[in-house]
Amino acid sequence: MKKLKLILGTSVLAIAGLLTIAADHIDAPAVAGGTSDITDFYAFQGEDTNNVVFVANLQGLMSPSATAGAAFDENVMVEFNIDTTGDNVEDLVIQAIPKNGKMYVYGPYAPNHTGLSSIVDESAALTIVDVTPYTSASPITTTNTSTGLIAFAGPRDDPFFMDFSRYGEIIGGTATAFNNPGVDTFAGTNVMSVVIEVPKSLVGSTGTINTWVESKRKL
């Protein structure tokens, strides 16, 4: 699970350039290297400043050859949780479920059940997008004309920059700082990405939201 705090605002200047990140790669022993392993979570203001974007990346460190055959696990749901009241309990969820080469996105809606276990309300607003294949020249997106939600799902280049070798030297006491620019450990590797852009009006147009993402396996 990756958790962030994001400040929303009606003023462009109040939020312009804001990018919040939570990241790890194969650091969770129970899911490391598996189809439910979350590598990164990003939340930021969209190019349309009335929108906020949530990005969850899974299945990190894939080579191009491995990416060609990669797919979302149909038994794994990606759930974006949004707390608008500051009590660290989700008030809204956006749930992304893959099936037959498509991603089914429900929400945002107020869940009937909170916590580690989730129930999908199939009456909630639904957006369906084709999973973009690795061979596609451009990403496939779908916009829900009723809610304004925009969805994408598919392989992307891993956007996270980290010099793991230098980090190990710092932790080991043989170096005191990172090199500039350093060596990108993740260069040439890919992730499976779920991107949701949603109007701020649907998640709290002003103030602060807490947001986190979870991958949940079907029982």
Buried (B, 14 or more C-beta within 10 A) or exposed (E): BBBBEBEBBEEEEEBEEBEBBBBBBEEBEEBEEBBBBBBBBBBBBBEEBEBBBBBBBBBBBBEEEBBEEBBBBEEBBBBBBBBBEEEEEBBBBBBBBBEEEBBBBBBBBBBEEBEEEBEBBEEBBBBEBBBBEBEEEEBBBBEBEEBBBBBBBBBBEBBBEBBEEBBEBEEEEEBEEBEEEBEBBBEEBBBBBBBBBBBBEBBBEEEEBBBBBBBBEEE
